Amino acid sequence: MKIRSEHQDRALVVSVSGRIDSGNARDFQSGMDGLLDKGGRGVILDCEQLSYVSSAGLRVLLRVTRHLDQKHVPFVVCSLSPMISEVFQISGFDRIIPVATSRADALVTLPR
């Protein structure tokens, strides 16, 4: 799993690639914790290169969502593969975290 971040249109875009599972969920959490206060007008998690997410990874995403909600910072995930999208739908995460089809669509959903 690799995490990289950049600012785009005053939003923090975090790109994650590889797998998020029980073996690296703590690393994912640490990486996200180090970035969350740099959110600007919102945080986008770009999952275009994410190949797998386990329940441990979903727990991290729930924690990130709650942290950002407390700070009133919008959070959107985007570019889910069909398999990751199905995991989000089955687990109900698509009703907890806004999902956009692309990074451009995610940027449009954030407040100006």
N, CA, C and O atoms as a GROMACS GRO file, in nm:
protein
  448
    1MET      N    1   0.084  -0.116   0.000
    1MET     CA    2   0.000   0.000   0.000
    1MET      C    3   0.089   0.123   0.000
    1MET      O    4   0.187   0.130   0.073
    2LYS      N    5   0.052   0.219  -0.083
    2LYS     CA    6   0.123   0.347  -0.088
    2LYS      C    7   0.021   0.459  -0.078
    2LYS      O    8  -0.090   0.450  -0.131
    3ILE      N    9   0.061   0.565  -0.008
    3ILE     CA   10  -0.024   0.683   0.007
    3ILE      C   11   0.057   0.803  -0.041
    3ILE      O   12   0.174   0.820  -0.007
    4ARG      N   13  -0.008   0.884  -0.122
    4ARG     CA   14   0.055   1.012  -0.158
    4ARG      C   15  -0.054   1.118  -0.153
    4ARG      O   16  -0.173   1.090  -0.166
    5SER      N   17  -0.010   1.241  -0.134
    5SER     CA   18  -0.108   1.349  -0.122
    5SER      C   19  -0.064   1.469  -0.205
    5SER      O   20   0.054   1.488  -0.234
    6GLU      N   21  -0.162   1.548  -0.241
    6GLU     CA   22  -0.138   1.671  -0.314
    6GLU      C   23  -0.258   1.763  -0.289
    6GLU      O   24  -0.366   1.718  -0.251
    7HIS      N   25  -0.236   1.890  -0.312
    7HIS     CA   26  -0.348   1.984  -0.304
    7HIS      C   27  -0.393   2.015  -0.446
    7HIS      O   28  -0.313   2.040  -0.535
    8GLN      N   29  -0.524   2.013  -0.463
    8GLN     CA   30  -0.581   2.045  -0.592
    8GLN      C   31  -0.704   2.131  -0.567
    8GLN      O   32  -0.796   2.090  -0.496
    9ASP      N   33  -0.706   2.249  -0.625
    9ASP     CA   34  -0.820   2.340  -0.610
    9ASP      C   35  -0.857   2.360  -0.462
    9ASP      O   36  -0.974   2.356  -0.425
   10ARG      N   37  -0.754   2.381  -0.380
   10ARG     CA   38  -0.766   2.407  -0.235
   10ARG      C   39  -0.821   2.288  -0.155
   10ARG      O   40  -0.863   2.306  -0.041
   11ALA      N   41  -0.821   2.170  -0.213
   11ALA     CA   42  -0.864   2.050  -0.141
   11ALA      C   43  -0.743   1.956  -0.129
   11ALA      O   44  -0.654   1.957  -0.213
   12LEU      N   45  -0.743   1.877  -0.024
   12LEU     CA   46  -0.640   1.775  -0.008
   12LEU      C   47  -0.687   1.649  -0.079
   12LEU      O   48  -0.794   1.595  -0.049
   13VAL      N   49  -0.606   1.601  -0.174
   13VAL     CA   50  -0.637   1.477  -0.245
   13VAL      C   51  -0.534   1.373  -0.200
   13VAL      O   52  -0.414   1.390  -0.219
   14VAL      N   53  -0.584   1.267  -0.142
   14VAL     CA   54  -0.500   1.157  -0.095
   14VAL      C   55  -0.524   1.040  -0.190
   14VAL      O   56  -0.637   0.994  -0.205
   15SER      N   57  -0.418   0.993  -0.254
   15SER     CA   58  -0.428   0.879  -0.344
   15SER      C   59  -0.370   0.757  -0.273
   15SER      O   60  -0.261   0.763  -0.215
   16VAL      N   61  -0.442   0.649  -0.278
   16VAL     CA   62  -0.396   0.525  -0.215
   16VAL      C   63  -0.390   0.416  -0.322
   16VAL      O   64  -0.480   0.405  -0.406
   17SER      N   65  -0.283   0.338  -0.319
   17SER     CA   66  -0.269   0.231  -0.417
   17SER      C   67  -0.234   0.101  -0.346
   17SER      O   68  -0.181   0.100  -0.236
   18GLY      N   69  -0.265  -0.009  -0.414
   18GLY     CA   70  -0.237  -0.141  -0.356
   18GLY      C   71  -0.354  -0.194  -0.277
   18GLY      O   72  -0.470  -0.178  -0.316
   19ARG      N   73  -0.323  -0.257  -0.166
   19ARG     CA   74  -0.423  -0.321  -0.080
   19ARG      C   75  -0.423  -0.256   0.058
   19ARG      O   76  -0.318  -0.216   0.110
   20ILE      N   77  -0.542  -0.246   0.116
   20ILE     CA   78  -0.553  -0.208   0.257
   20ILE      C   79  -0.617  -0.327   0.327
   20ILE      O   80  -0.732  -0.362   0.301
   21ASP      N   81  -0.540  -0.389   0.416
   21ASP     CA   82  -0.589  -0.507   0.488
   21ASP      C   83  -0.540  -0.502   0.632
   21ASP      O   84  -0.481  -0.403   0.674
   22SER      N   85  -0.563  -0.608   0.705
   22SER     CA   86  -0.526  -0.609   0.847
   22SER      C   87  -0.376  -0.595   0.867
   22SER      O   88  -0.331  -0.550   0.973
   23GLY      N   89  -0.298  -0.633   0.768
   23GLY     CA   90  -0.153  -0.622   0.781
   23GLY      C   91  -0.098  -0.481   0.771
   23GLY      O   92   0.010  -0.453   0.822
   24ASN      N   93  -0.173  -0.391   0.705
   24ASN     CA   94  -0.122  -0.255   0.690
   24ASN      C   95  -0.224  -0.147   0.726
   24ASN      O   96  -0.200  -0.029   0.700
   25ALA      N   97  -0.336  -0.185   0.786
   25ALA     CA   98  -0.439  -0.087   0.822
   25ALA      C   99  -0.384   0.018   0.919
   25ALA      O  100  -0.422   0.135   0.911
   26ARG      N  101  -0.297  -0.022   1.011
   26ARG     CA  102  -0.239   0.076   1.105
   26ARG      C  103  -0.151   0.176   1.032
   26ARG      O  104  -0.151   0.294   1.064
   27ASP      N  105  -0.077   0.128   0.933
   27ASP     CA  106   0.005   0.219   0.852
   27ASP      C  107  -0.084   0.316   0.774
   27ASP      O  108  -0.052   0.435   0.762
   28PHE      N  109  -0.194   0.264   0.722
   28PHE     CA  110  -0.290   0.350   0.652
   28PHE      C  111  -0.346   0.454   0.746
   28PHE      O  112  -0.355   0.572   0.711
   29GLN      N  113  -0.384   0.413   0.866
   29GLN     CA  114  -0.436   0.507   0.966
   29GLN      C  115  -0.333   0.613   1.000
   29GLN      O  116  -0.366   0.732   1.004
   30SER      N  117  -0.209   0.573   1.024
   30SER     CA  118  -0.102   0.668   1.056
   30SER      C  119  -0.081   0.767   0.942
   30SER      O  120  -0.066   0.887   0.964
   31GLY      N  121  -0.080   0.715   0.820
   31GLY     CA  122  -0.062   0.802   0.705
   31GLY      C  123  -0.175   0.903   0.691
   31GLY      O  124  -0.151   1.020   0.663
   32MET      N  125  -0.297   0.858   0.711
   32MET     CA  126  -0.412   0.948   0.703
   32MET      C  127  -0.411   1.048   0.817
   32MET      O  128  -0.439   1.166   0.796
   33ASP      N  129  -0.380   1.003   0.939
   33ASP     CA  130  -0.376   1.094   1.054
   33ASP      C  131  -0.279   1.210   1.030
   33ASP      O  132  -0.306   1.323   1.068
   34GLY      N  133  -0.167   1.180   0.966
   34GLY     CA  134  -0.068   1.283   0.940
   34GLY      C  135  -0.112   1.384   0.836
   34GLY      O  136  -0.051   1.491   0.826
   35LEU      N  137  -0.216   1.354   0.761
   35LEU     CA  138  -0.260   1.442   0.652
   35LEU      C  139  -0.388   1.519   0.682
   35LEU      O  140  -0.413   1.623   0.621
   36LEU      N  141  -0.469   1.469   0.772
   36LEU     CA  142  -0.605   1.520   0.785
   36LEU      C  143  -0.617   1.666   0.822
   36LEU      O  144  -0.715   1.730   0.785
   37ASP      N  145  -0.522   1.720   0.892
   37ASP     CA  146  -0.531   1.861   0.930
   37ASP      C  147  -0.491   1.955   0.817
   37ASP      O  148  -0.490   2.077   0.834
   38LYS      N  149  -0.458   1.899   0.702
   38LYS     CA  150  -0.419   1.979   0.586
   38LYS      C  151  -0.531   1.981   0.482
   38LYS      O  152  -0.505   2.003   0.364
   39GLY      N  153  -0.654   1.960   0.527
   39GLY     CA  154  -0.766   1.937   0.438
   39GLY      C  155  -0.815   2.052   0.355
   39GLY      O  156  -0.884   2.029   0.255
   40GLY      N  157  -0.786   2.176   0.390
   40GLY     CA  158  -0.837   2.287   0.312
   40GLY      C  159  -0.989   2.287   0.310
   40GLY      O  160  -1.054   2.282   0.414
   41ARG      N  161  -1.044   2.292   0.189
   41ARG     CA  162  -1.191   2.296   0.176
   41ARG      C  163  -1.252   2.157   0.177
   41ARG      O  164  -1.374   2.143   0.166
   42GLY      N  165  -1.169   2.054   0.190
   42GLY     CA  166  -1.218   1.918   0.197
   42GLY      C  167  -1.107   1.818   0.169
   42GLY      O  168  -0.996   1.854   0.130
   43VAL      N  169  -1.141   1.691   0.192
   43VAL     CA  170  -1.045   1.582   0.170
   43VAL      C  171  -1.110   1.484   0.072
   43VAL      O  172  -1.224   1.443   0.090
   44ILE      N  173  -1.033   1.448  -0.030
   44ILE     CA  174  -1.076   1.349  -0.128
   44ILE      C  175  -0.981   1.231  -0.118
   44ILE      O  176  -0.860   1.248  -0.121
   45LEU      N  177  -1.037   1.111  -0.107
   45LEU     CA  178  -0.957   0.990  -0.110
   45LEU      C  179  -0.976   0.928  -0.248
   45LEU      O  180  -1.082   0.875  -0.280
   46ASP      N  181  -0.871   0.936  -0.329
   46ASP     CA  182  -0.874   0.883  -0.466
   46ASP      C  183  -0.832   0.736  -0.462
   46ASP      O  184  -0.717   0.705  -0.431
   47CYS      N  185  -0.924   0.648  -0.494
   47CYS     CA  186  -0.902   0.503  -0.484
   47CYS      C  187  -0.880   0.438  -0.620
   47CYS      O  188  -0.897   0.317  -0.634
   48GLU      N  189  -0.843   0.516  -0.719
   48GLU     CA  190  -0.828   0.462  -0.854
   48GLU      C  191  -0.730   0.346  -0.859
   48GLU      O  192  -0.750   0.251  -0.935
   49GLN      N  193  -0.623   0.351  -0.779
   49GLN     CA  194  -0.522   0.246  -0.779
   49GLN      C  195  -0.536   0.148  -0.663
   49GLN      O  196  -0.448   0.065  -0.640
   50LEU      N  197  -0.647   0.158  -0.589
   50LEU     CA  198  -0.671   0.067  -0.478
   50LEU      C  199  -0.728  -0.064  -0.532
   50LEU      O  200  -0.829  -0.064  -0.602
   51SER      N  201  -0.663  -0.176  -0.499
   51SER     CA  202  -0.707  -0.304  -0.554
   51SER      C  203  -0.790  -0.386  -0.454
   51SER      O  204  -0.862  -0.476  -0.495
   52TYR      N  205  -0.780  -0.355  -0.324
   52TYR     CA  206  -0.850  -0.435  -0.223
   52TYR      C  207  -0.862  -0.354  -0.096
   52TYR      O  208  -0.770  -0.281  -0.059
   53VAL      N  209  -0.975  -0.367  -0.028
   53VAL     CA  210  -0.992  -0.309   0.105
   53VAL      C  211  -1.066  -0.411   0.191
   53VAL      O  212  -1.171  -0.461   0.153
   54SER      N  213  -1.009  -0.439   0.308
   54SER     CA  214  -1.071  -0.534   0.401
   54SER      C  215  -1.153  -0.457   0.504
   54SER      O  216  -1.161  -0.334   0.501
   55SER      N  217  -1.214  -0.531   0.594
   55SER     CA  218  -1.291  -0.466   0.701
   55SER      C  219  -1.201  -0.379   0.788
   55SER      O  220  -1.247  -0.278   0.843
   56ALA      N  221  -1.075  -0.415   0.802
   56ALA     CA  222  -0.981  -0.332   0.879
   56ALA      C  223  -0.963  -0.197   0.810
   56ALA      O  224  -0.956  -0.094   0.876
   57GLY      N  225  -0.955  -0.198   0.679
   57GLY     CA  226  -0.944  -0.073   0.603
   57GLY      C  227  -1.070   0.010   0.613
   57GLY      O  228  -1.065   0.132   0.623
   58LEU      N  229  -1.185  -0.057   0.610
   58LEU     CA  230  -1.313   0.015   0.625
   58LEU      C  231  -1.322   0.081   0.762
   58LEU      O  232  -1.375   0.191   0.774
   59ARG      N  233  -1.272   0.014   0.865
   59ARG     CA  234  -1.273   0.074   1.000
   59ARG      C  235  -1.190   0.202   1.001
   59ARG      O  236  -1.229   0.300   1.065
   60VAL      N  237  -1.078   0.201   0.932
   60VAL     CA  238  -0.996   0.323   0.924
   60VAL      C  239  -1.074   0.433   0.854
   60VAL      O  240  -1.074   0.548   0.898
   61LEU      N  241  -1.141   0.399   0.746
   61LEU     CA  242  -1.219   0.500   0.674
   61LEU      C  243  -1.331   0.556   0.762
   61LEU      O  244  -1.361   0.676   0.756
   62LEU      N  245  -1.393   0.472   0.842
   62LEU     CA  246  -1.497   0.520   0.933
   62LEU      C  247  -1.437   0.615   1.036
   62LEU      O  248  -1.496   0.718   1.067
   63ARG      N  249  -1.321   0.582   1.087
   63ARG     CA  250  -1.254   0.669   1.184
   63ARG      C  251  -1.217   0.803   1.120
   63ARG      O  252  -1.235   0.908   1.181
   64VAL      N  253  -1.167   0.799   0.997
   64VAL     CA  254  -1.134   0.922   0.925
   64VAL      C  255  -1.259   1.007   0.905
   64VAL      O  256  -1.257   1.128   0.926
   65THR      N  257  -1.368   0.942   0.866
   65THR     CA  258  -1.494   1.013   0.844
   65THR      C  259  -1.541   1.083   0.971
   65THR      O  260  -1.579   1.200   0.968
   66ARG      N  261  -1.537   1.013   1.082
   66ARG     CA  262  -1.580   1.072   1.209
   66ARG      C  263  -1.490   1.188   1.249
   66ARG      O  264  -1.538   1.291   1.296
   67HIS      N  265  -1.359   1.172   1.232
   67HIS     CA  266  -1.264   1.279   1.265
   67HIS      C  267  -1.294   1.404   1.182
   67HIS      O  268  -1.299   1.515   1.236
   68LEU      N  269  -1.312   1.386   1.052
   68LEU     CA  270  -1.337   1.502   0.965
   68LEU      C  271  -1.474   1.562   0.992
   68LEU      O  272  -1.489   1.684   0.984
   69ASP      N  273  -1.574   1.480   1.022
   69ASP     CA  274  -1.708   1.531   1.057
   69ASP      C  275  -1.701   1.622   1.179
   69ASP      O  276  -1.765   1.727   1.182
   70GLN      N  277  -1.623   1.583   1.279
   70GLN     CA  278  -1.610   1.665   1.400
   70GLN      C  279  -1.548   1.800   1.368
   70GLN      O  280  -1.577   1.899   1.436
   71LYS      N  281  -1.464   1.806   1.268
   71LYS     CA  282  -1.399   1.931   1.228
   71LYS      C  283  -1.475   2.003   1.117
   71LYS      O  284  -1.431   2.108   1.069
   72HIS      N  285  -1.589   1.947   1.077
   72HIS     CA  286  -1.672   2.003   0.969
   72HIS      C  287  -1.595   2.016   0.838
   72HIS      O  288  -1.610   2.114   0.765
   73VAL      N  289  -1.513   1.915   0.810
   73VAL     CA  290  -1.437   1.909   0.685
   73VAL      C  291  -1.500   1.802   0.597
   73VAL      O  292  -1.505   1.685   0.637
   74PRO      N  293  -1.548   1.839   0.478
   74PRO     CA  294  -1.609   1.739   0.389
   74PRO      C  295  -1.508   1.632   0.347
   74PRO      O  296  -1.389   1.660   0.329
   75PHE      N  297  -1.558   1.510   0.331
   75PHE     CA  298  -1.476   1.396   0.291
   75PHE      C  299  -1.549   1.320   0.182
   75PHE      O  300  -1.666   1.286   0.197
   76VAL      N  301  -1.480   1.293   0.072
   76VAL     CA  302  -1.538   1.221  -0.042
   76VAL      C  303  -1.438   1.117  -0.088
   76VAL      O  304  -1.318   1.144  -0.094
   77VAL      N  305  -1.485   0.999  -0.122
   77VAL     CA  306  -1.400   0.901  -0.188
   77VAL      C  307  -1.437   0.899  -0.336
   77VAL      O  308  -1.552   0.926  -0.373
   78CYS      N  309  -1.340   0.867  -0.420
   78CYS     CA  310  -1.369   0.866  -0.563
   78CYS      C  311  -1.293   0.756  -0.634
   78CYS      O  312  -1.200   0.696  -0.580
   79SER      N  313  -1.335   0.733  -0.756
   79SER     CA  314  -1.269   0.641  -0.849
   79SER      C  315  -1.259   0.499  -0.795
   79SER      O  316  -1.154   0.435  -0.804
   80LEU      N  317  -1.369   0.450  -0.739
   80LEU     CA  318  -1.371   0.314  -0.688
   80LEU      C  319  -1.380   0.214  -0.803
   80LEU      O  320  -1.456   0.233  -0.897
   81SER      N  321  -1.301   0.108  -0.794
   81SER     CA  322  -1.312   0.000  -0.891
   81SER      C  323  -1.446  -0.070  -0.868
   81SER      O  324  -1.507  -0.052  -0.763
   82PRO      N  325  -1.493  -0.149  -0.964
   82PRO     CA  326  -1.619  -0.220  -0.942
   82PRO      C  327  -1.617  -0.307  -0.816
   82PRO      O  328  -1.717  -0.314  -0.744
   83MET      N  329  -1.505  -0.372  -0.788
   83MET     CA  330  -1.498  -0.458  -0.670
   83MET      C  331  -1.504  -0.376  -0.540
   83MET      O  332  -1.576  -0.412  -0.447
   84ILE      N  333  -1.430  -0.266  -0.534
   84ILE     CA  334  -1.432  -0.180  -0.414
   84ILE      C  335  -1.569  -0.115  -0.400
   84ILE      O  336  -1.620  -0.101  -0.289
   85SER      N  337  -1.628  -0.075  -0.511
   85SER     CA  338  -1.762  -0.017  -0.508
   85SER      C  339  -1.863  -0.116  -0.450
   85SER      O  340  -1.950  -0.078  -0.371
   86GLU      N  341  -1.850  -0.242  -0.488
   86GLU     CA  342  -1.940  -0.344  -0.435
   86GLU      C  343  -1.920  -0.361  -0.285
   86GLU      O  344  -2.018  -0.378  -0.211
   87VAL      N  345  -1.796  -0.356  -0.238
   87VAL     CA  346  -1.768  -0.365  -0.094
   87VAL      C  347  -1.835  -0.248  -0.022
   87VAL      O  348  -1.894  -0.266   0.084
   88PHE      N  349  -1.824  -0.128  -0.080
   88PHE     CA  350  -1.888  -0.010  -0.020
   88PHE      C  351  -2.039  -0.027  -0.013
   88PHE      O  352  -2.102   0.008   0.087
   89GLN      N  353  -2.098  -0.079  -0.120
   89GLN     CA  354  -2.244  -0.096  -0.123
   89GLN      C  355  -2.290  -0.202  -0.024
   89GLN      O  356  -2.385  -0.179   0.050
   90ILE      N  357  -2.224  -0.316  -0.022
   90ILE     CA  358  -2.264  -0.425   0.068
   90ILE      C  359  -2.249  -0.384   0.214
   90ILE      O  360  -2.334  -0.418   0.297
   91SER      N  361  -2.142  -0.312   0.245
   91SER     CA  362  -2.117  -0.271   0.383
   91SER      C  363  -2.196  -0.148   0.424
   91SER      O  364  -2.202  -0.114   0.543
   92GLY      N  365  -2.258  -0.080   0.328
   92GLY     CA  366  -2.333   0.041   0.358
   92GLY      C  367  -2.247   0.166   0.366
   92GLY      O  368  -2.297   0.273   0.401
   93PHE      N  369  -2.121   0.154   0.334
   93PHE     CA  370  -2.032   0.270   0.342
   93PHE      C  371  -2.067   0.376   0.237
   93PHE      O  372  -2.034   0.493   0.255
   94ASP      N  373  -2.132   0.336   0.130
   94ASP     CA  374  -2.173   0.435   0.030
   94ASP      C  375  -2.284   0.526   0.084
   94ASP      O  376  -2.315   0.628   0.023
   95ARG      N  377  -2.344   0.489   0.198
   95ARG     CA  378  -2.443   0.575   0.262
   95ARG      C  379  -2.381   0.657   0.375
   95ARG      O  380  -2.445   0.748   0.428
   96ILE      N  381  -2.258   0.626   0.411
   96ILE     CA  382  -2.188   0.697   0.518
   96ILE      C  383  -2.092   0.800   0.460
   96ILE      O  384  -2.080   0.911   0.510
   97ILE      N  385  -2.022   0.760   0.354
   97ILE     CA  386  -1.922   0.845   0.291
   97ILE      C  387  -1.966   0.875   0.149
   97ILE      O  388  -1.996   0.783   0.072
   98PRO      N  389  -1.971   1.003   0.112
   98PRO     CA  390  -2.006   1.035  -0.028
   98PRO      C  391  -1.905   0.972  -0.124
   98PRO      O  392  -1.784   0.972  -0.099
   99VAL      N  393  -1.957   0.918  -0.234
   99VAL     CA  394  -1.874   0.853  -0.335
   99VAL      C  395  -1.893   0.926  -0.468
   99VAL      O  396  -2.006   0.947  -0.512
  100ALA      N  397  -1.782   0.962  -0.530
  100ALA     CA  398  -1.785   1.026  -0.662
  100ALA      C  399  -1.718   0.933  -0.763
  100ALA      O  400  -1.630   0.855  -0.728
  101THR      N  401  -1.760   0.943  -0.887
  101THR     CA  402  -1.705   0.855  -0.989
  101THR      C  403  -1.562   0.892  -1.028
  101THR      O  404  -1.486   0.805  -1.071
  102SER      N  405  -1.526   1.019  -1.014
  102SER     CA  406  -1.392   1.063  -1.053
  102SER      C  407  -1.344   1.173  -0.959
  102SER      O  408  -1.421   1.227  -0.880
  103ARG      N  409  -1.216   1.203  -0.968
  103ARG     CA  410  -1.161   1.311  -0.887
  103ARG      C  411  -1.227   1.444  -0.924
  103ARG      O  412  -1.258   1.524  -0.836
  104ALA      N  413  -1.248   1.467  -1.052
  104ALA     CA  414  -1.313   1.592  -1.095
  104ALA      C  415  -1.453   1.603  -1.035
  104ALA      O  416  -1.492   1.711  -0.989
  105ASP      N  417  -1.529   1.494  -1.036
  105ASP     CA  418  -1.663   1.495  -0.977
  105ASP      C  419  -1.656   1.518  -0.826
  105ASP      O  420  -1.741   1.587  -0.770
  106ALA      N  421  -1.555   1.462  -0.761
  106ALA     CA  422  -1.540   1.481  -0.616
  106ALA      C  423  -1.511   1.627  -0.586
  106ALA      O  424  -1.566   1.683  -0.491
  107LEU      N  425  -1.425   1.690  -0.665
  107LEU     CA  426  -1.393   1.832  -0.642
  107LEU      C  427  -1.517   1.920  -0.655
  107LEU      O  428  -1.531   2.018  -0.582
  108VAL      N  429  -1.605   1.885  -0.747
  108VAL     CA  430  -1.728   1.964  -0.767
  108VAL      C  431  -1.820   1.955  -0.646
  108VAL      O  432  -1.893   2.050  -0.617
  109THR      N  433  -1.817   1.842  -0.574
  109THR     CA  434  -1.908   1.825  -0.459
  109THR      C  435  -1.864   1.904  -0.337
  109THR      O  436  -1.944   1.928  -0.247
  110LEU      N  437  -1.737   1.946  -0.333
  110LEU     CA  438  -1.686   2.019  -0.215
  110LEU      C  439  -1.731   2.164  -0.219
  110LEU      O  440  -1.744   2.222  -0.327
  111PRO      N  441  -1.755   2.223  -0.101
  111PRO     CA  442  -1.796   2.364  -0.098
  111PRO      C  443  -1.681   2.454  -0.145
  111PRO      O  444  -1.564   2.420  -0.129
  112ARG      N  445  -1.715   2.564  -0.200
  112ARG     CA  446  -1.615   2.661  -0.247
  112ARG      C  447  -1.566   2.742  -0.135
  112ARG      O  448  -1.481   2.829  -0.155
   0.00000   0.00000   0.00000
